[in-house]
Amino acid sequence: MASSNHVTIRIRQATTHDNTLLAELGAETFYDSFAADNTLENVTAYLAASFSPDKQAAELADSNSKFLIAEIEGEVCGYVRVKFGDAPPAVMGQKPMEIARFYARKRWIGQGVGAQLMRSCLDEAQNAGCDVVWLGVWKKNPRAIAFYRKWGFVEVGTQTFQVGDDLQHDLIMVRTVGSGEQTLRQI
């Protein structure tokens, strides 16, 4: 738990019973983050393919995946999904961890939720013995890019991300874990 702006942010690991919550939260936060910059048809198609209770149950059951949920006074205000395993070739590291999803509810953006979630992600990576954390972020999301840079992430490549029938381009950003900071190759 951490306090920010006089509120206590509690981070908990999601359980199999959180599949419906994660489906609703994922759809809400993705829509709020990207609907204005995409067609309604593409966002609707992505939400239908990505955020059902069954889809979240399968992701929760994946032993290489973990969800962390942020709560303030019992209200869910954000979440992350981290994944352990393979990474794109641009990510240099022996044991990578991906931040696959990183979202805060609109009303909690700028209130310390993102910072607490990022601290929790980095702690997860450290505790798992990972040497590098990576993520993909849409090139057209300057606020998120600035947030990740503030946390020491650097750009090392690009990848594609499908939203409906729109093939988009993400930056791949990376940072090292713990005291063994190494120089990362930038593009």
Sequence and secondary structure as in RCSB ss.txt:
>XXXX:A:sequence
MASSNHVTIRIRQATTHDNTLLAELGAETFYDSFAADNTLENVTAYLAASFSPDKQAAELADSNSKFLIAEIEGE
VCGYVRVKFGDAPPAVMGQKPMEIARFYARKRWIGQGVGAQLMRSCLDEAQNAGCDVVWLGVWKKNPRAIAFYRK
WGFVEVGTQTFQVGDDLQHDLIMVRTVGSGEQTLRQI
>XXXX:A:secstr
 EEETTEEEEEEE  GGGHHHHHHHHHHHHHHHHGGGS HHHHHHHHHHH  HHHHHHHHH TTEEEEEEEETTE
EEEEEEEEES   TT   SSEEEEEEEEE GGGTTTTHHHHHHHHHHHHHHHTT SEEEEEEETT HHHHHHHHH
TT EEEEEEEEEETTEEEEEEEEEEE TT        
